[in-house]
Amino acid sequence: MDKKKSLKNHILFWGVLLFSFALIQFFKEENTESFGAIFAQNLKHLPAYLIATYGFNNVLLQYYYKNRQYILFGLFTIVLFYVASAFDRIFTVYVYEPIFRERPFEQESLLQIFSDWEFLINGYLIPLLMATFAMTINRVIAQKNKHEKALLQLERDKNRAELGALKAQIHPHFLFNTLNNLYALTLQKSDKAPETVATLSAMLDYMLYQCNDKLVPLEKEVTLLENYIALERLRYGDDIEIAFAKANPLPPETQIGPLILLSIIENAFKHGASGSTGIPEIHIDLTWEGSQLYFTVKNTKNRETQVDTTAYTKGIGVSNIKKQLALLYTDYSYEVTDENGWYCVALRIHTERTR
């Protein structure tokens, strides 16, 4: 916290405290003075309040109580409040009364002030203790809030690092698959190769340079999905049926965790299209209702069980998706069904409830 902000907080604290003291005195039954006059009279106690509160919190608590020197802490606390009470009386007698009190009047000597301990305790100690207690509680709450903010920031930094690691896993995996597709097209001397390079370039530009934030615009993620589907259409041609349905228009300013949707689609192509003996089908549906986003991907299953040589489903597939969702959102669901020849992933995200 910078010094200017700290000074403002201290001024605010003392303003509220003195106002509260004046308010209590104003509503006493025997009171006949105005609130302004009472508040002005309370200002004369401020120097003693400052000595007691800051001496107790900045010196005694810091150097004696925290170092477990409890006997010295107790003794110095008694001395501090007695001296502060005496100082409050001295300030009243030698500074305040000569200015505001009508003369002539008799002034107490310093010895009389310090020796009249009963009068000091009854007339000055209680407000000093209340002011000090208020300052101590205020600092405890401030320290607790500061500690909680530090822990929250630490957790956010940790989550950001974990998300970065997860996305770093996705990039090489996606690039490896796409380059294999491009290699196959070049071996066939296909006219689709230049188009594939252009689409891949646009995707990599987005994935490497534009999706480094915690959340990204949904519109850009949808464009990424469309480019990926375009690459797969180039690869498979008429040997696959792909349907991508999305409600129009896209919700304005809606953001989502980057590459989550892509991971689900990539998984569907990998396990639903690669190595299939028939014509595989992949159905993709993207809808939303208010702040709720619904994303469903269905793909036909291969009859022959494939060996996952890349450990996609165990390493950076389903596990990766679940980890990202848990790090980003507090309200979501991720359900997988495997029945009747179809593998279906249903994702729901409340886009406004992020961590």
Salt bridges, closest charged atoms under 4 A:
ASP88 OD2 - HIS45 ND1 2.93
GLU97 OE1 - ARG101 NH1 3.24
GLU108 OE2 - ARG89 NH2 2.30
ASP157 OD1 - ARG160 NH1 2.88
GLU226 OE2 - LYS246 NZ 2.90
GLU232 OE1 - ARG235 NH1 3.75
GLU266 OE2 - HIS173 ND1 3.21
GLU281 OE1 - HIS283 NE2 3.31
ASP331 OD1 - ARG348 NH2 2.98
ASP331 OD2 - ARG353 NH1 3.14
ASP338 OD1 - LYS301 NZ 2.55
